[in-house]
């Protein structure tokens, strides 16, 4: 635990001791008071249970400062005492831990053919889940109304106090304008392009809504759930109907200039390939994505009929799951297609690892749920053989701890992170949208 806390603190304490221009702040509190609260709360979360003395050592703050911050967190109900820790030669210290039931958040994964909703507590534990057919056939007004109805029903079923719900993390494919809360793609239909989905859902629910990329959400969820080493640089390949990517460095998502980076599904693997709707040519998604693999199966003699694939269908998640199950069961044609898809994804993983010098690549999303072992094995083989820095350090390929719900859980985690960043509870105006940094639009420092 001490190593975990120290490594998290090393990555977070710097901003406490630096001013805006990088100069030293003689009193680390309280030009960044809310960030200090957030850092302490994050350390408590990561450690599960920790003493005030350990918090002093991890942050470099004074004992009175830590005592005051912990007291505030306890008054807010975010932290509770957890009994006495082990003695190090003197009096046994009192431990503190998160109060999981103090706050909740909701994650909504909006896919073309399915929608997944989860409710998690402050510790990130999933306490309720539901899924239903996607909203691709609906106009945005009706689709979002359906989502809002299901969110309300799930909160009621879980008996969650609405006053404790911090907000909703709405995650979907890109490109997006996270600041405006809109999708910049005519998918699933033209009506969704530029529609203010975050604002409209916030109005329907009376809760803040934060829009984000599904792959980025899945990536940060791994950090929150403790599945990766806190100081690591790791990537996430997210595969649902399409293919996306995310990179997290020391607990922070790589955003780029508009938060539309690491879209590995749209890197070109054939400069002379067919044009993709994104505008590029020969995109990875059109060779290795579930829709592409299903189409390949339909043109493989006998395979489509054997697996009862629907040539006119558009529910590629269901069709791909059937194909993946056949590959697992030993069908040679099905396995050959899945392994070819995995090989292409291996090339993409090598590209991602080389660009960002990653030490881990996480495989997340519903399309890895059935044939994940095949993908993991093949991608690991490519990474071991081809990564530029392989002689400096290994790159592990691992499955997501959140499985097929990684994006929805990650969306809820992004909202929880806003609590850690701000060090505050739910905004006074419950329908006020969250900014991409997690702050309410007019939030002020505590």
C-alpha positions as CSV (number, residue, x, y, z in Angstrom):
1,X,0.0,0.0,0.0
2,X,2.8,2.4,0.9
3,X,4.3,2.0,-2.6
4,X,1.0,2.6,-4.3
5,X,0.3,5.7,-2.3
6,X,3.8,7.1,-2.9
7,X,3.6,6.6,-6.6
8,X,0.2,8.2,-6.9
9,X,1.4,11.1,-4.8
10,X,4.5,11.6,-6.9
11,X,2.3,12.2,-9.9
12,X,-0.2,14.5,-8.1
13,X,1.7,16.5,-5.6
14,X,3.6,18.6,-8.0
15,X,0.7,21.0,-8.7
16,X,0.4,21.7,-5.0
17,X,3.9,23.1,-4.8
18,X,3.9,25.1,-8.1
19,X,2.1,28.3,-9.1
20,X,0.5,28.9,-12.5
21,X,3.8,29.8,-14.1
22,X,5.7,27.0,-12.4
23,X,7.1,29.1,-9.6
24,X,7.1,27.8,-6.0
25,X,4.2,28.7,-3.8
26,X,5.4,29.3,-0.3
27,X,2.2,28.0,1.2
28,X,1.0,25.0,-0.9
29,X,-2.5,25.6,0.4
30,X,-4.6,27.4,-0.6
31,X,-4.1,28.7,-4.1
32,X,-5.1,25.2,-5.1
33,X,-7.4,24.3,-2.2
34,X,-9.9,22.2,-4.1
35,X,-7.1,20.3,-5.9
36,X,-5.5,19.6,-2.5
37,X,-8.8,18.1,-1.3
38,X,-9.1,16.1,-4.5
39,X,-5.5,14.8,-4.2
40,X,-6.1,13.7,-0.6
41,X,-9.4,12.0,-1.5
42,X,-7.8,10.2,-4.4
43,X,-5.0,8.9,-2.2
44,X,-7.6,7.6,0.3
45,X,-9.5,6.0,-2.6
46,X,-6.5,4.3,-4.0
47,X,-5.2,3.1,-0.6
48,X,-8.6,1.7,0.5
49,X,-7.6,2.6,4.1
50,X,-4.8,5.0,5.2
51,X,-3.8,6.9,8.2
52,X,-3.3,10.7,8.5
53,X,0.4,10.1,9.1
54,X,0.7,8.2,5.8
55,X,-1.1,11.0,4.0
56,X,1.4,13.5,5.4
57,X,4.2,11.4,4.1
58,X,2.6,10.8,0.7
59,X,1.7,14.5,0.0
60,X,4.4,16.5,1.7
61,X,1.7,18.6,3.4
62,X,1.9,19.4,7.1
63,X,0.0,17.3,9.7
64,X,-2.3,20.2,10.6
65,X,-3.2,20.7,6.9
66,X,-3.9,17.0,6.4
67,X,-6.0,16.9,9.6
68,X,-8.1,19.9,8.4
69,X,-8.6,18.4,4.9
70,X,-9.6,15.0,6.3
71,X,-11.9,16.8,8.8
72,X,-13.6,18.6,5.9
73,X,-14.0,15.4,3.9
74,X,-15.6,13.7,7.0
75,X,-18.0,16.6,7.5
76,X,-19.0,16.3,3.9
77,X,-19.6,12.6,4.5
78,X,-17.1,11.5,1.8
79,X,-14.7,9.9,4.3
80,X,-15.2,7.8,7.5
81,X,-12.9,6.4,10.1
82,X,-12.1,2.7,9.6
83,X,-10.5,1.5,12.8
84,X,-7.0,1.4,14.0
85,X,-4.0,0.5,11.8
86,X,-0.9,-1.5,12.7
87,X,1.5,0.1,15.2
88,X,4.9,1.2,13.9
89,X,6.3,1.5,17.4
90,X,4.0,4.0,19.0
91,X,0.3,4.5,19.3
92,X,-1.8,2.7,16.6
93,X,-3.0,5.2,14.1
94,X,-6.7,5.8,13.1
95,X,-7.3,4.8,9.5
96,X,-9.7,6.6,7.2
97,X,-11.4,5.3,4.1
98,X,-14.0,6.4,1.5
99,X,-17.6,6.3,2.4
100,X,-18.9,4.5,-0.7
101,X,-22.5,5.4,-0.2
102,X,-21.8,9.1,0.1
103,X,-22.0,9.7,-3.7
104,X,-23.1,7.9,-6.8
105,X,-22.7,8.4,-10.5
106,X,-24.3,7.0,-13.6
107,X,-22.6,5.8,-16.8
108,X,-24.4,5.6,-20.1
109,X,-22.9,3.9,-23.1
110,X,-24.7,5.0,-26.2
111,X,-24.0,2.5,-29.0
112,X,-25.5,2.0,-32.5
113,X,-27.3,-1.2,-31.5
114,X,-27.3,-1.2,-27.8
115,X,-27.4,1.0,-24.7
116,X,-25.8,0.1,-21.4
117,X,-26.5,2.0,-18.1
118,X,-24.7,1.5,-14.9
119,X,-24.8,3.1,-11.4
120,X,-21.7,3.1,-9.3
121,X,-20.9,4.3,-5.8
122,X,-18.1,6.6,-4.8
123,X,-15.6,3.6,-4.7
124,X,-16.5,2.8,-8.3
125,X,-18.4,-0.4,-7.4
126,X,-21.2,-1.2,-9.8
127,X,-24.5,-1.4,-7.8
128,X,-27.0,-1.6,-10.7
129,X,-27.0,-2.3,-14.4
130,X,-29.3,-2.6,-17.4
131,X,-29.1,-2.7,-21.1
132,X,-31.6,-2.4,-23.9
133,X,-31.8,-2.0,-27.7
134,X,-29.9,1.0,-29.0
135,X,-31.5,4.2,-30.3
136,X,-30.1,4.1,-33.8
137,X,-33.6,3.9,-35.4
138,X,-34.9,6.8,-33.3
139,X,-34.6,10.6,-33.8
140,X,-32.4,12.1,-31.0
141,X,-35.4,13.6,-29.1
142,X,-37.1,10.2,-28.7
143,X,-33.9,8.3,-28.2
144,X,-32.7,10.5,-25.4
145,X,-36.1,10.5,-23.8
146,X,-35.9,6.7,-23.8
147,X,-32.4,6.8,-22.2
148,X,-33.7,9.3,-19.5
149,X,-36.6,7.0,-18.7
150,X,-34.3,4.0,-18.2
151,X,-31.8,6.0,-16.1
152,X,-34.6,7.1,-13.8
153,X,-36.0,3.6,-13.6
154,X,-32.5,2.2,-12.7
155,X,-31.9,4.8,-10.0
156,X,-35.3,4.0,-8.5
157,X,-34.7,0.2,-8.6
158,X,-31.3,0.7,-6.9
159,X,-33.0,2.9,-4.3
160,X,-30.3,5.6,-4.7
161,X,-30.9,9.0,-3.1
162,X,-31.0,11.4,-6.1
163,X,-29.4,14.1,-4.0
164,X,-26.3,12.0,-3.8
165,X,-26.0,11.4,-7.6
166,X,-23.1,13.6,-8.9
167,X,-24.1,13.3,-12.6
168,X,-24.1,11.2,-15.7
169,X,-21.2,10.2,-17.9
170,X,-22.6,9.8,-21.4
171,X,-20.1,8.0,-23.6
172,X,-20.3,7.3,-27.3
173,X,-18.2,7.2,-30.5
174,X,-16.5,10.1,-32.1
175,X,-15.7,12.6,-33.4
176,X,-17.2,14.8,-30.7
177,X,-17.2,18.3,-29.4
178,X,-17.0,17.6,-25.7
179,X,-17.2,21.2,-24.8
180,X,-20.5,21.7,-26.6
181,X,-21.8,18.2,-25.8
182,X,-22.5,17.1,-29.4
183,X,-21.5,14.4,-31.8
184,X,-19.8,15.5,-34.9
185,X,-20.8,12.5,-37.0
186,X,-24.0,11.6,-38.9
187,X,-24.3,8.4,-37.0
188,X,-26.5,6.6,-36.4
189,X,-28.4,9.0,-38.6
190,X,-28.0,12.5,-39.9
191,X,-30.4,13.9,-37.2
192,X,-27.8,13.1,-34.5
193,X,-25.1,15.3,-36.1
194,X,-24.5,18.4,-34.0
195,X,-27.6,17.6,-31.8
196,X,-27.0,18.9,-28.2
197,X,-27.3,15.4,-26.6
198,X,-25.6,16.3,-23.3
199,X,-27.7,19.4,-22.7
200,X,-30.9,17.6,-23.6
201,X,-30.3,14.6,-21.5
202,X,-29.3,16.9,-18.5
203,X,-32.6,18.7,-18.9
204,X,-34.6,15.5,-19.0
205,X,-32.8,14.1,-15.9
206,X,-32.2,17.2,-13.8
207,X,-28.6,16.0,-13.5
208,X,-25.3,17.2,-14.9
209,X,-24.2,15.3,-18.0
210,X,-20.7,14.9,-19.3
211,X,-20.1,13.7,-22.9
212,X,-17.0,11.7,-23.6
213,X,-15.4,9.2,-26.0
214,X,-16.2,5.6,-25.1
215,X,-12.7,4.4,-25.6
216,X,-11.2,7.2,-23.4
217,X,-13.8,6.4,-20.7
218,X,-12.9,2.7,-20.8
219,X,-9.2,3.6,-20.6
220,X,-9.6,5.8,-17.5
221,X,-11.9,3.2,-15.8
222,X,-8.9,0.8,-15.6
223,X,-7.0,3.3,-13.5
224,X,-9.9,3.9,-11.2
225,X,-10.5,0.2,-10.7
226,X,-6.8,-0.3,-9.7
227,X,-6.1,-2.6,-12.7
228,X,-3.0,-0.7,-13.8
229,X,0.1,0.5,-12.0
230,X,-0.6,4.2,-11.1
231,X,2.5,5.6,-12.8
232,X,2.1,3.5,-15.9
233,X,1.6,4.7,-19.5
234,X,-1.0,2.4,-20.9
235,X,-3.3,2.2,-23.9
236,X,-6.8,0.9,-24.4
237,X,-8.1,-0.7,-27.6
238,X,-11.9,-0.5,-27.4
239,X,-14.0,-2.6,-29.7
240,X,-17.8,-2.5,-29.9
241,X,-19.4,-2.0,-33.3
242,X,-16.3,0.0,-34.3
243,X,-12.7,0.3,-33.0
244,X,-11.4,3.1,-30.8
245,X,-8.4,3.8,-28.6
246,X,-7.4,5.7,-25.5
247,X,-4.1,6.4,-23.8
248,X,-3.7,7.2,-20.0
249,X,-0.4,8.5,-18.6
250,X,-0.1,8.6,-14.8
251,X,-3.8,8.7,-14.4
252,X,-4.5,11.4,-16.9
253,X,-6.2,10.7,-20.3
254,X,-4.3,12.0,-23.3
255,X,-6.7,14.4,-24.9
256,X,-5.0,16.1,-27.8
257,X,-6.3,19.4,-29.2
258,X,-10.0,18.4,-29.3
259,X,-10.2,15.2,-27.3
260,X,-10.5,13.2,-30.6
261,X,-7.1,11.5,-30.4
262,X,-5.9,7.9,-30.5
263,X,-8.7,6.9,-33.0
264,X,-6.8,3.8,-34.0
265,X,-9.8,2.5,-35.9
266,X,-9.1,5.2,-38.4
267,X,-5.4,4.8,-39.0
268,X,-4.7,3.7,-42.5
269,X,-3.3,0.2,-43.0
270,X,-3.7,0.4,-46.8
271,X,-3.1,3.7,-48.5
272,X,-4.8,2.4,-51.6
273,X,-7.7,1.0,-49.7
274,X,-11.4,1.9,-50.0
275,X,-12.5,5.4,-48.8
276,X,-13.8,5.4,-45.2
277,X,-16.8,7.6,-44.2
278,X,-14.3,9.4,-42.0
279,X,-12.5,10.7,-45.1
280,X,-9.4,8.5,-44.8
281,X,-8.6,5.5,-46.9
282,X,-7.9,1.9,-45.9
283,X,-8.9,2.4,-42.2
284,X,-8.2,-0.4,-39.8
285,X,-11.9,-0.5,-38.8
286,X,-12.8,-1.5,-42.3
287,X,-10.6,-4.6,-42.2
288,X,-10.7,-5.7,-38.5
289,X,-13.8,-4.3,-37.0
290,X,-16.8,-6.5,-36.1
291,X,-18.9,-5.2,-39.1
292,X,-16.0,-6.0,-41.5
293,X,-15.4,-9.4,-40.0
294,X,-19.2,-10.3,-40.3
295,X,-19.2,-9.2,-43.9
296,X,-16.1,-11.3,-44.6
297,X,-17.9,-14.3,-43.0
298,X,-20.9,-13.7,-45.3
299,X,-18.6,-14.0,-48.4
300,X,-16.9,-17.1,-47.0
301,X,-18.5,-20.2,-48.7
302,X,-20.8,-21.9,-46.3
303,X,-19.9,-20.0,-43.2
304,X,-22.7,-17.4,-43.2
305,X,-25.3,-20.1,-43.7
306,X,-23.7,-22.4,-41.1
307,X,-23.8,-19.6,-38.5
308,X,-27.2,-18.3,-39.6
309,X,-25.8,-14.8,-40.2
310,X,-28.3,-12.2,-41.6
311,X,-27.0,-10.7,-44.8
312,X,-29.5,-7.8,-44.4
313,X,-28.9,-7.3,-40.7
314,X,-27.2,-4.3,-39.1
315,X,-26.8,-5.7,-35.5
316,X,-23.1,-6.4,-36.0
317,X,-22.5,-6.9,-32.2
318,X,-24.9,-9.9,-32.1
319,X,-23.6,-11.3,-35.4
320,X,-20.0,-10.9,-34.4
321,X,-20.6,-12.6,-31.1
322,X,-22.0,-15.6,-32.9
323,X,-19.0,-15.7,-35.2
324,X,-16.6,-15.4,-32.2
325,X,-18.4,-18.2,-30.4
326,X,-17.8,-20.4,-33.4
327,X,-14.2,-19.5,-33.5
328,X,-13.8,-20.4,-29.9
329,X,-15.6,-23.7,-30.6
330,X,-13.0,-24.6,-33.2
331,X,-14.7,-23.7,-36.5
332,X,-11.6,-23.3,-38.7
333,X,-13.2,-20.7,-41.1
334,X,-14.5,-18.6,-38.2
335,X,-11.3,-18.8,-36.3
336,X,-9.3,-17.8,-39.3
337,X,-11.3,-14.6,-39.7
338,X,-11.1,-13.7,-36.0
339,X,-7.3,-14.4,-36.0
340,X,-6.9,-12.1,-39.1
341,X,-8.8,-9.4,-37.3
342,X,-6.6,-9.9,-34.3
343,X,-3.5,-9.7,-36.4
344,X,-4.6,-6.3,-37.8
345,X,-5.3,-5.1,-34.3
346,X,-1.9,-6.3,-33.3
347,X,-0.4,-4.0,-35.9
348,X,-2.5,-1.1,-34.4
349,X,-1.3,-2.0,-30.9
350,X,2.3,-1.9,-32.0
351,X,1.7,1.5,-33.5
352,X,0.0,2.8,-30.4
353,X,2.8,1.4,-28.1
354,X,5.5,2.8,-30.3
355,X,4.0,6.3,-30.5
356,X,3.3,6.6,-26.7
357,X,6.0,4.2,-25.3
358,X,3.3,2.2,-23.5
359,X,3.9,-0.6,-21.0
360,X,0.4,-2.0,-21.1
361,X,-2.4,-2.4,-23.7
362,X,-5.9,-3.1,-22.3
363,X,-8.5,-4.8,-24.5
364,X,-12.0,-3.5,-23.6
365,X,-15.5,-3.5,-25.0
366,X,-18.3,-6.0,-25.9
367,X,-16.6,-7.4,-29.0
368,X,-13.7,-8.8,-27.0
369,X,-16.1,-10.5,-24.6
370,X,-16.4,-13.8,-26.5
371,X,-13.2,-14.2,-28.4
372,X,-11.0,-12.1,-26.1
373,X,-8.5,-14.9,-25.5
374,X,-7.8,-15.3,-29.2
375,X,-7.3,-11.5,-29.6
376,X,-5.1,-11.3,-26.5
377,X,-2.8,-14.1,-27.6
378,X,-2.4,-12.8,-31.2
379,X,-2.0,-9.1,-30.2
380,X,0.6,-10.1,-27.6
381,X,2.5,-12.0,-30.1
382,X,2.7,-9.0,-32.5
383,X,3.6,-6.6,-29.7
384,X,6.4,-8.9,-28.5
385,X,7.8,-9.3,-32.0
386,X,7.5,-5.8,-33.4
387,X,7.3,-3.0,-30.7
388,X,10.2,-0.5,-31.1
389,X,11.1,-0.4,-27.4
390,X,10.7,-4.2,-26.7
391,X,14.3,-4.5,-25.6
392,X,13.9,-1.6,-23.1
393,X,10.7,-3.0,-21.5
394,X,7.9,-5.5,-22.1
395,X,4.4,-4.4,-23.2
396,X,1.6,-6.5,-21.6
397,X,-1.7,-7.1,-23.4
398,X,-4.4,-7.7,-20.8
399,X,-8.2,-7.8,-20.8
400,X,-10.2,-5.0,-19.2
401,X,-11.3,-5.7,-15.6
402,X,-14.7,-4.2,-16.6
403,X,-15.3,-6.5,-19.6
404,X,-18.0,-5.5,-22.0
405,X,-19.3,-2.7,-19.7
406,X,-15.9,-0.9,-19.7
407,X,-17.2,2.2,-21.5
408,X,-20.3,2.6,-19.3
409,X,-18.3,2.1,-16.1
410,X,-15.7,4.5,-17.4
411,X,-18.3,7.1,-18.0
412,X,-19.5,6.9,-14.4
413,X,-15.8,7.0,-13.3
414,X,-15.2,10.3,-15.2
415,X,-18.0,11.9,-13.2
416,X,-16.5,10.5,-10.0
417,X,-13.2,12.0,-11.0
418,X,-14.9,15.4,-11.1
419,X,-15.6,14.9,-7.4
420,X,-12.0,14.2,-6.8
421,X,-10.8,17.1,-8.9
422,X,-13.2,19.6,-7.4
423,X,-13.3,18.3,-3.9
424,X,-16.9,19.2,-3.7
425,X,-20.3,17.5,-3.9
426,X,-23.0,17.8,-6.5
427,X,-23.4,21.3,-8.0
428,X,-26.1,23.4,-6.5
429,X,-27.9,23.6,-9.9
430,X,-28.4,19.9,-10.5
431,X,-29.1,20.3,-14.2
432,X,-26.0,22.4,-14.8
433,X,-23.8,20.7,-17.4
434,X,-20.4,19.6,-16.4
435,X,-17.5,21.0,-18.4
436,X,-15.0,18.5,-20.0
437,X,-12.7,19.1,-16.9
438,X,-15.6,18.0,-14.7
439,X,-16.4,21.4,-13.2
440,X,-19.8,22.9,-13.2
441,X,-19.9,25.8,-15.6
442,X,-19.7,28.4,-12.9
443,X,-18.1,26.4,-10.1
444,X,-15.8,28.3,-7.8
445,X,-13.0,26.9,-5.6
446,X,-13.9,25.6,-2.1
